[in-house]
Amino acid sequence: MATYTLKINGSTKKVDVDPATPVLWVLREHLNMQGTKYGCGVAMCGACTIHLNGTAVRSCQLPVSAIGNSEITTIEGLSKNGDHPVQKAWLEHDVAQCGYCQTGQIMTAAALLKTNPNPTDVQIEAAMSGNICRCGTYLRIKDAIKSAAKQK
C-alpha cells in the first residue's frame, strides 16, 4: 500500500492503495465517485474515460502510480451544473438510451472539442471510434457533438 495525493476535479484527495490499482477503482471504490463506469476492463470500450490533464484516457488500465501531479477530471467535474456544452447537447439530441456508456462518450467528446473546436464528421468519427455504444446512438452522438461545437 502507498499513499497518493490526487488532484481530482479541482480538489485534492488522498488515498491509500496498492500502486497497481487502476484509477477507475480508486475513483469508484475508494472515493465513491460513481460517474466513471466499468465496461470491459481492458481499455477497449471507453466507458471508463476520464481526462488526464485535459486528454481523454481510459482509467481502467491506468495505474494510480502513473498519475503523479496530473489533474484528473471526471464526469462529476466536467461542469458544476451539468451545463457543459456537450452535456447540454446530449440532452438536446436525446442521445442516451440505456446511458451506460454516456459518461465515457461525453468525456471523449469534451476532450475532442477542447483540442478541435470545429471538427469535421471524419474527425468526430475518428475521435469517438474507441467508444462503444450498445444502443447504437452513434448518429445522435455525432449530431450532439456538432451542436456542442456551435455552442462554444
C-alpha positions as CSV (number, residue, x, y, z in Angstrom):
1,M,0.0,0.0,0.0
2,A,1.0,3.6,-0.7
3,T,-0.5,7.0,-0.1
4,Y,-1.3,9.1,-3.2
5,T,-2.4,12.7,-3.3
6,L,-4.5,13.1,-6.3
7,K,-5.9,16.3,-8.0
8,I,-9.4,15.4,-9.0
9,N,-12.0,17.9,-10.3
10,G,-10.1,20.8,-8.7
11,S,-9.8,19.2,-5.3
12,T,-7.0,17.2,-3.6
13,K,-7.9,13.7,-2.4
14,K,-5.6,11.3,-0.5
15,V,-5.9,7.6,-1.0
16,D,-4.1,4.6,0.5
17,V,-4.0,1.9,-2.2
18,D,-1.8,-0.6,-4.0
19,P,0.3,1.3,-6.6
20,A,-1.1,-1.0,-9.4
21,T,-4.7,-0.2,-8.6
22,P,-6.4,1.2,-11.7
23,V,-7.6,4.8,-11.4
24,L,-11.2,3.6,-12.2
25,W,-11.3,1.6,-9.0
26,V,-9.7,4.4,-6.9
27,L,-12.4,6.7,-8.1
28,R,-15.3,4.3,-7.7
29,E,-14.3,2.2,-4.7
30,H,-12.1,4.4,-2.6
31,L,-13.5,7.9,-3.4
32,N,-17.1,6.9,-4.0
33,M,-17.3,8.7,-7.4
34,Q,-19.6,6.5,-9.4
35,G,-19.9,8.5,-12.6
36,T,-16.9,6.8,-14.3
37,K,-18.2,3.4,-15.4
38,Y,-16.6,0.0,-15.7
39,G,-17.2,-1.5,-19.1
40,C,-14.7,-4.0,-20.4
41,G,-11.7,-3.7,-18.1
42,V,-9.3,-3.7,-21.0
43,A,-9.5,-0.1,-22.2
44,M,-11.4,-1.1,-25.4
45,C,-15.0,0.2,-24.8
46,G,-14.5,3.8,-23.5
47,A,-17.0,3.7,-20.6
48,C,-14.2,4.5,-18.1
49,T,-12.9,7.6,-19.9
50,I,-11.6,10.5,-17.8
51,H,-9.5,13.5,-18.6
52,L,-5.8,13.4,-17.5
53,N,-4.5,17.0,-18.0
54,G,-7.3,17.6,-20.4
55,T,-6.7,14.5,-22.6
56,A,-9.2,11.6,-22.7
57,V,-7.7,8.4,-21.3
58,R,-9.1,5.1,-20.2
59,S,-9.0,4.8,-16.4
60,C,-9.5,1.0,-16.2
61,Q,-5.9,0.3,-17.2
62,L,-4.2,3.4,-15.8
63,P,-2.4,2.6,-12.5
64,V,-2.7,5.2,-9.8
65,S,1.1,5.1,-9.5
66,A,1.3,6.7,-13.0
67,I,-0.7,9.8,-12.2
68,G,1.9,11.9,-10.4
69,N,0.9,15.5,-10.4
70,S,-1.5,15.2,-13.3
71,E,-5.0,16.7,-13.0
72,I,-7.9,14.2,-13.2
73,T,-11.3,15.4,-14.4
74,T,-14.2,13.0,-14.2
75,I,-17.8,13.4,-15.4
76,E,-18.6,14.9,-12.0
77,G,-16.1,17.7,-12.6
78,L,-16.8,18.4,-16.2
79,S,-19.2,21.2,-15.1
80,K,-20.7,22.2,-11.8
81,N,-24.3,22.4,-13.0
82,G,-24.3,19.9,-15.9
83,D,-24.1,22.9,-18.3
84,H,-21.0,22.0,-20.3
85,P,-21.9,22.4,-24.0
86,V,-21.5,18.7,-24.6
87,Q,-23.8,17.8,-21.7
88,K,-26.4,20.3,-23.0
89,A,-26.2,18.9,-26.5
90,W,-26.6,15.4,-25.2
91,L,-29.9,16.4,-23.7
92,E,-31.0,18.4,-26.7
93,H,-30.4,15.4,-29.1
94,D,-31.7,12.8,-26.6
95,V,-28.6,10.8,-27.1
96,A,-28.8,8.4,-24.2
97,Q,-30.9,5.3,-24.3
98,C,-29.6,2.9,-21.6
99,G,-27.0,5.6,-20.7
100,Y,-24.3,3.3,-19.5
101,C,-21.6,4.4,-22.0
102,Q,-22.6,8.0,-22.0
103,T,-20.2,9.4,-19.4
104,G,-17.3,8.0,-21.4
105,Q,-18.8,9.3,-24.6
106,I,-19.3,12.8,-23.1
107,M,-15.7,12.9,-21.7
108,T,-14.3,11.8,-25.1
109,A,-16.4,14.4,-26.9
110,A,-15.4,17.2,-24.5
111,A,-11.7,16.4,-24.9
112,L,-12.2,16.4,-28.7
113,L,-13.8,19.8,-28.7
114,K,-11.2,21.2,-26.4
115,T,-8.5,20.5,-29.0
116,N,-10.6,20.8,-32.1
117,P,-13.5,23.3,-31.6
118,N,-14.9,22.7,-35.1
119,P,-14.4,19.0,-36.0
120,T,-15.5,17.5,-39.3
121,D,-17.6,14.3,-39.4
122,V,-14.4,12.3,-40.2
123,Q,-12.6,13.8,-37.2
124,I,-15.6,13.2,-34.9
125,E,-15.8,9.6,-36.1
126,A,-12.1,9.1,-35.6
127,A,-12.1,10.6,-32.1
128,M,-15.2,8.7,-31.0
129,S,-14.3,5.3,-32.6
130,G,-12.9,3.8,-29.4
131,N,-16.2,4.4,-27.6
132,I,-18.8,1.6,-27.9
133,C,-22.5,2.3,-27.6
134,R,-24.5,-0.9,-27.4
135,C,-27.7,1.0,-28.2
136,G,-26.2,2.3,-31.4
137,T,-26.8,6.0,-30.8
138,Y,-23.8,7.0,-32.9
139,L,-25.6,9.4,-35.3
140,R,-27.2,11.2,-32.3
141,I,-23.7,11.4,-30.7
142,K,-22.3,12.9,-33.8
143,D,-25.1,15.4,-34.1
144,A,-24.7,16.3,-30.4
145,I,-21.0,17.0,-30.8
146,K,-21.7,19.3,-33.8
147,S,-24.3,21.2,-31.7
148,A,-21.9,21.5,-28.8
149,A,-19.2,22.8,-31.2
150,K,-21.7,25.6,-32.2
151,Q,-22.4,26.4,-28.6
152,K,-18.8,27.1,-27.8
